[in-house]
């Protein structure tokens, strides 16, 4: 009996370690699914970041108590079952397609976002937004773009996230206000650099302007510069655009002025970097 109890304890510890760990550079997709399930029960109001922190653990304990389970905060199989379908199904245990719902769909959304293809809200539902993001990722990964997450897509999403292959200069000499990564129940595909209205924005790399002007979406006044190695930089929410399409730029060229156009609550630069179409965290590439 002592050996059996030890085995059970070790299984519980290993489960906790796996769920708390996740992939390098971001949280656990399994924990992200648990957070979405907790949010649906109004037991967690934090960011869906895949981190097994105090707020997530508190929500798990409440579920365990209601289900008559040991309130240890460890999301073992019984706890996951009590959380329902938004936490159910290990990622890769079934082929995912349109109309499906489950914790594995949350994990798909979470991994797509970190690989540069956010699909909107982490909600565990495989809708048209997820299908479109999945097809973009499949093309990026050299897979058939069928909009179905089978074994090849699952394997590709388990690979390290893409990174910017070139060095970048800071477009503004300020600290990051809002980083790349999960934000609420969604994903922020760039970094926000807060600065007063009219602050000059400088080009981060050599390239050619492929877009300069107002957009209908949340970016407001936007400049896109395409450079070498499949890298493109996006400068959004500008109060004034100072470049034109087709213009060549070098590091430090004046791109525009900080503003608050588009969907924003105050003046800042939204700086987004894409590598072959995938949004990547620009901070590791910034000198």
C-alpha positions in Angstrom: 0.0 0.0 0.0 2.9 2.4 0.8 4.3 1.8 -2.7 0.9 2.5 -4.2 0.5 5.7 -2.3 3.9 6.9 -3.4 3.0 6.2 -7.0 -0.1 8.2 -6.7 1.8 11.1 -5.2 4.4 11.0 -7.9 1.7 11.0 -10.6 0.1 14.0 -9.0 3.5 15.8 -8.8 4.4 15.0 -12.4 0.9 16.2 -13.6 1.5 19.5 -11.8 5.0 19.9 -13.3 3.8 19.2 -16.8 0.8 21.6 -16.5 2.9 24.4 -14.9 5.8 24.1 -17.4 4.5 24.5 -20.9 6.7 25.2 -23.9 9.8 27.4 -23.7 8.9 31.1 -23.8 5.2 30.7 -23.0 2.8 29.0 -20.6 1.2 25.6 -20.8 -1.6 25.1 -23.4 -3.3 22.7 -20.9 -3.4 25.4 -18.2 -4.7 27.9 -20.8 -7.6 25.5 -21.5 -8.3 25.2 -17.7 -8.3 29.0 -17.5 -10.9 29.3 -20.3 -13.0 26.7 -18.5 -12.7 28.6 -15.3 -13.6 31.9 -17.0 -16.8 30.3 -18.4 -17.7 29.5 -14.8 -16.8 33.0 -13.6 -14.1 31.6 -11.4 -11.2 33.3 -13.1 -10.9 36.8 -14.5 -7.2 36.9 -15.3 -5.3 36.6 -18.5 -5.4 33.3 -20.4 -1.6 33.0 -20.2 -1.1 29.3 -19.4 0.5 30.1 -16.1 -0.6 28.1 -13.0 -0.6 31.1 -10.7 -2.6 31.9 -7.5 -5.8 33.1 -9.3 -5.9 30.0 -11.5 -5.2 27.7 -8.5 -7.9 29.4 -6.5 -10.4 28.7 -9.2 -9.4 25.1 -9.5 -9.8 24.7 -5.7 -13.4 26.0 -5.9 -14.2 23.5 -8.6 -12.7 20.7 -6.6 -14.7 21.6 -3.5 -17.9 21.8 -5.5 -17.2 18.4 -7.1 -16.3 16.8 -3.8 -12.6 16.3 -4.7 -9.5 17.0 -2.6 -9.0 20.8 -2.8 -5.3 20.7 -3.6 -5.2 23.0 -6.6 -3.7 20.3 -8.8 -5.6 19.9 -12.0 -5.5 16.1 -12.3 -7.9 14.0 -14.4 -10.9 14.2 -12.1 -10.6 17.9 -11.8 -10.3 18.3 -15.6 -13.4 16.1 -16.0 -15.3 18.3 -13.5 -14.3 21.4 -15.5 -16.2 20.1 -18.5 -15.6 20.1 -22.2 -13.7 23.4 -22.3 -10.9 21.6 -20.4 -11.4 18.1 -21.9 -9.5 16.3 -24.7 -5.7 16.3 -24.7 -4.2 18.2 -27.6 -3.6 15.8 -30.5 -6.0 13.1 -29.2 -8.5 13.8 -32.0 -8.5 15.6 -35.4 -10.0 19.1 -35.0 -12.2 20.8 -37.5 -15.0 23.3 -37.9 -17.8 23.2 -35.3 -15.8 21.3 -32.6 -15.6 22.5 -29.0 -13.2 21.5 -26.3 -10.0 22.1 -24.3 -8.0 20.8 -27.3 -9.5 23.6 -29.4 -8.4 26.1 -26.7 -4.9 24.6 -26.9 -5.0 24.9 -30.7 -6.0 28.6 -30.5 -3.3 29.2 -27.9 -0.5 27.5 -29.9 -1.6 29.2 -33.2 -1.4 32.6 -31.4 2.1 32.0 -30.1 3.2 30.8 -33.5 2.1 34.1 -35.0 -1.5 33.4 -36.1 -4.0 34.7 -33.5 -7.6 33.8 -34.1 -9.3 36.2 -31.7 -10.7 35.2 -28.4 -9.6 32.0 -26.6 -13.0 30.4 -26.3 -12.6 26.7 -27.2 -14.9 26.9 -30.3 -13.6 26.0 -33.7 -15.2 28.7 -35.8 -14.3 30.4 -39.1 -11.8 32.6 -37.2 -9.9 29.6 -36.1 -10.1 27.9 -39.5 -8.7 31.0 -41.2 -5.8 31.3 -38.7 -5.1 27.6 -39.0 -4.9 27.7 -42.8 -2.5 30.6 -42.7 -0.3 28.7 -40.3 -0.5 25.6 -42.4 0.7 27.5 -45.5 3.5 29.1 -43.4 4.6 25.6 -42.2 4.5 24.1 -45.7 1.5 21.9 -45.0 -1.7 21.4 -47.0 -4.0 24.3 -46.0 -7.1 22.2 -45.4 -8.2 23.9 -42.2 -8.2 20.7 -40.3 -5.8 20.1 -37.4 -4.5 16.6 -37.8 -1.3 14.9 -36.7 1.0 16.9 -39.0 -0.4 20.2 -37.9 -0.2 19.1 -34.2 3.5 18.2 -34.7 4.2 21.5 -36.4 2.6 23.5 -33.5 4.7 21.6 -31.0 7.9 23.1 -32.7 9.6 26.2 -31.3 7.8 29.5 -32.1 9.3 31.6 -35.0 11.7 34.4 -34.2 12.8 37.5 -36.1 15.9 36.5 -38.0 17.4 40.0 -38.3 18.5 42.7 -35.8 16.2 45.6 -35.2 16.6 49.1 -33.8 14.1 50.6 -31.3 11.6 52.8 -33.2 11.1 54.8 -29.9 13.6 55.1 -27.0 11.0 54.0 -24.4 10.1 51.0 -22.2 7.5 48.5 -23.5 4.1 49.3 -22.1 2.2 46.2 -23.3 4.2 43.2 -24.4 3.7 40.6 -27.1 1.6 37.7 -25.8 -1.7 36.9 -24.1 -3.9 39.8 -23.1 -7.2 39.1 -21.3 -8.8 36.3 -23.2 -7.0 37.2 -26.5 -3.5 37.8 -27.8 -1.5 40.9 -28.5 0.6 40.4 -31.7 3.0 43.2 -31.1 4.4 45.6 -28.4 3.0 48.9 -27.3 5.5 51.8 -26.8 3.8 54.7 -24.9 4.9 58.2 -25.8 3.3 61.7 -26.1 1.4 62.8 -29.2 3.7 63.9 -32.0 6.8 61.9 -30.8 8.9 61.0 -33.9 8.8 57.3 -34.8 11.9 55.9 -36.5 12.4 52.9 -38.8 13.7 49.8 -37.1 15.3 48.2 -40.2 16.1 48.8 -43.9 13.3 48.2 -46.3 10.6 49.5 -48.6 7.3 50.9 -47.7 4.5 48.6 -48.8 1.6 50.5 -47.1 1.3 54.0 -45.7 -2.0 55.5 -44.7 -5.3 55.0 -42.8 -6.8 51.6 -42.3 -10.4 50.5 -41.7 -9.4 48.2 -38.8 -7.9 48.8 -35.3 -4.5 49.9 -36.5 -5.5 53.4 -37.5 -2.9 55.2 -39.5 -0.4 52.5 -40.4 3.0 52.2 -42.1 4.3 48.8 -43.2 7.9 48.4 -44.2 9.1 45.2 -45.8 12.8 44.3 -45.5 15.1 41.4 -46.0 14.7 37.8 -44.9 10.9 37.8 -45.1 10.6 40.4 -42.3 8.0 43.2 -42.2 7.6 45.9 -39.6 4.2 47.6 -38.8 3.9 51.0 -37.2 0.4 51.6 -36.1 -1.9 54.3 -34.4 0.2 57.1 -35.9 -1.1 60.7 -35.8 0.7 61.5 -39.0 2.3 59.3 -41.7 5.5 60.7 -43.2 6.3 58.1 -45.8 4.7 57.0 -49.0 4.3 53.6 -50.6 7.4 52.5 -52.6 9.7 54.7 -50.6 13.0 53.2 -49.5 13.9 53.6 -45.8 17.0 52.9 -43.7 17.5 52.4 -40.0 16.4 55.6 -38.3 14.3 57.0 -41.1 11.4 59.1 -39.9 8.3 57.0 -40.3 5.6 59.1 -38.7 4.4 60.7 -35.4 2.9 59.0 -32.4 -0.9 59.2 -32.2 -4.0 57.4 -31.0 -5.8 56.6 -34.3 -7.7 53.3 -34.6 -8.6 51.2 -31.6 -6.6 52.6 -28.7 -7.1 54.3 -25.4 -4.2 56.7 -25.5 -1.2 57.8 -27.5 1.4 55.0 -28.2 3.1 53.2 -31.0 1.9 49.6 -31.7 5.0 48.0 -33.2 4.4 44.7 -34.8 6.9 42.4 -36.6 6.0 39.6 -38.9 8.3 36.9 -40.3 6.9 35.4 -43.5 3.5 36.5 -42.3 3.8 35.2 -38.7 3.6 37.7 -35.9 6.8 37.4 -33.8 7.9 39.0 -30.5 10.2 41.9 -31.7 11.9 42.4 -28.3 14.6 39.6 -28.7 15.7 41.2 -32.0 15.8 44.8 -30.7 19.3 46.1 -29.9 
